């Protein structure tokens, strides 16, 4: 097990990179995953995403206040 990998911090549903594709009518991960990471993501295996970022759409608004 690689201990240098970042631990998965949340579910894909709350990630900023997990967006709805209106053309295909399903959610996709827009992070730049390598082949092994994408394989684990698609399998639903114990996936520790190094790109997870909370999808907080109000973050910019709060900083402006």
DAWO-V161154 format. One record per residue. N is the residue number from 1. RES is the residue in one letter. PSI is psi in radians with two decimals (* if undefined). OMEGA is omega in whole degrees, -180 to 180 (none if undefined). Layout:
# DAWO-V161154
n->{N,N}
res->{RES,RES}
psi->{PSI,PSI}
omega->{OMEGA,OMEGA}
This chain:
# DAWO-V161154
n->{1,2,3,4,5,6,7,8,9,10,11,12,13,14,15,16,17,18,19,20,21,22,23,24,25,26,27,28,29,30,31,32,33,34,35,36,37,38,39,40,41,42,43,44,45,46,47,48,49,50,51,52,53,54,55,56,57,58,59,60,61,62,63,64,65}
res->{X,X,X,X,X,X,X,X,X,X,X,X,X,X,X,X,X,X,X,X,X,X,X,X,X,X,X,X,X,X,X,X,X,X,X,X,X,X,X,X,X,X,X,X,X,X,X,X,X,X,X,X,X,X,X,X,X,X,X,X,X,X,X,X,X}
psi->{2.31,1.97,-0.19,-0.24,2.52,2.42,2.57,2.16,-0.14,3.09,2.77,-0.56,-0.39,0.14,2.51,-0.43,-0.15,1.76,2.79,2.23,1.91,-0.50,-0.77,-0.22,0.77,2.92,2.50,2.72,2.10,0.14,2.68,1.38,2.52,3.10,-0.74,-0.73,-0.73,-0.69,-0.80,-0.69,-0.82,-0.56,-0.38,0.35,3.14,1.49,2.09,1.71,2.11,-0.13,0.07,2.26,2.20,2.33,1.31,1.66,-0.24,0.09,-0.79,-0.71,-0.77,-0.61,-0.47,-0.30,*}
omega->{-179,-177,180,180,177,179,178,-172,-179,-179,180,-177,180,-177,180,-179,-177,-173,180,177,-176,179,-178,178,171,-178,179,175,-179,176,-179,-178,174,-173,-180,179,179,178,178,178,-178,178,-176,-180,178,-172,176,-175,179,-176,-176,176,-179,-179,-178,-176,-180,-178,-179,-179,-180,179,-180,-177,none}
